[in-house]
Amino acid sequence: MTIVHAEMVGDKMLVSREELEHLIDLAKRSEPVDLQILSGEISTADLMRLTEKGGSFDFWADPEEDIYSVTDGEPI
């Protein structure tokens, strides 16, 4: 049995190089394998999706009472 640990980034999966090489070796036993390696850069679309679904900015969707007034920042 082979266990693969993967991490999601958007709709893509990340695995360690060691696990990837093991998967390639397994796949080569049954058919030819063409490995295409992409750069480590995250696309703008994936970054935007992560921002939308990550929850870091959810507080903006739920307006609370203003904690500052018009006079804040004026000299005393």
C-alpha positions as CSV (number, residue, x, y, z in Angstrom):
1,M,0.0,0.0,0.0
2,T,1.2,3.5,-0.9
3,I,0.2,6.5,1.3
4,V,0.6,9.9,-0.3
5,H,0.4,13.1,1.8
6,A,-0.8,16.0,-0.2
7,E,-1.6,19.7,0.4
8,M,-4.3,21.6,-1.4
9,V,-3.6,25.0,-3.0
10,G,-6.7,26.2,-4.7
11,D,-7.8,23.2,-6.8
12,K,-4.3,21.8,-7.1
13,M,-2.4,19.3,-5.0
14,L,1.1,19.5,-3.6
15,V,3.1,16.4,-2.6
16,S,6.7,16.1,-1.5
17,R,9.4,15.4,-4.2
18,E,10.1,12.0,-2.6
19,E,6.4,11.0,-2.8
20,L,6.1,12.4,-6.3
21,E,9.1,10.3,-7.5
22,H,7.5,7.2,-5.8
23,L,4.2,7.9,-7.6
24,I,6.0,8.3,-10.9
25,D,7.9,5.0,-10.4
26,L,4.6,3.2,-9.7
27,A,2.9,4.8,-12.7
28,K,5.8,3.8,-15.0
29,R,5.2,0.1,-14.2
30,S,2.0,0.2,-16.2
31,E,2.5,3.0,-18.8
32,P,4.9,5.7,-20.0
33,V,4.9,8.8,-17.9
34,D,5.4,12.4,-19.1
35,L,6.2,14.6,-16.2
36,Q,5.6,18.3,-16.6
37,I,7.0,20.5,-13.8
38,L,5.5,24.0,-13.3
39,S,7.3,26.8,-11.5
40,G,6.7,27.4,-7.9
41,E,4.9,30.6,-8.6
42,I,1.2,30.9,-7.5
43,S,-1.0,32.2,-10.2
44,T,-2.9,35.4,-9.7
45,A,-6.2,33.5,-10.0
46,D,-5.1,30.9,-7.4
47,L,-4.0,33.7,-5.0
48,M,-7.4,35.5,-5.5
49,R,-9.3,32.3,-4.8
50,L,-7.2,31.7,-1.7
51,T,-8.0,35.2,-0.5
52,E,-11.7,34.8,-1.2
53,K,-12.0,31.4,0.5
54,G,-9.4,31.8,3.2
55,G,-11.6,33.7,5.5
56,S,-9.0,36.4,6.5
57,F,-11.3,39.2,5.2
58,D,-14.6,37.8,6.3
59,F,-14.9,40.6,9.0
60,W,-15.5,43.1,6.2
61,A,-18.8,41.3,5.3
62,D,-20.2,41.8,8.8
63,P,-20.3,45.5,9.5
64,E,-20.1,46.4,13.2
65,E,-20.6,49.7,14.8
66,D,-18.0,52.4,14.1
67,I,-15.3,52.4,16.6
68,Y,-14.0,55.8,15.4
69,S,-15.8,59.1,15.2
70,V,-15.4,62.1,13.0
71,T,-13.5,63.9,15.7
72,D,-10.9,61.2,16.2
73,G,-7.4,62.4,15.3
74,E,-8.2,66.1,15.9
75,P,-5.8,67.9,18.3
76,I,-7.0,68.2,21.8
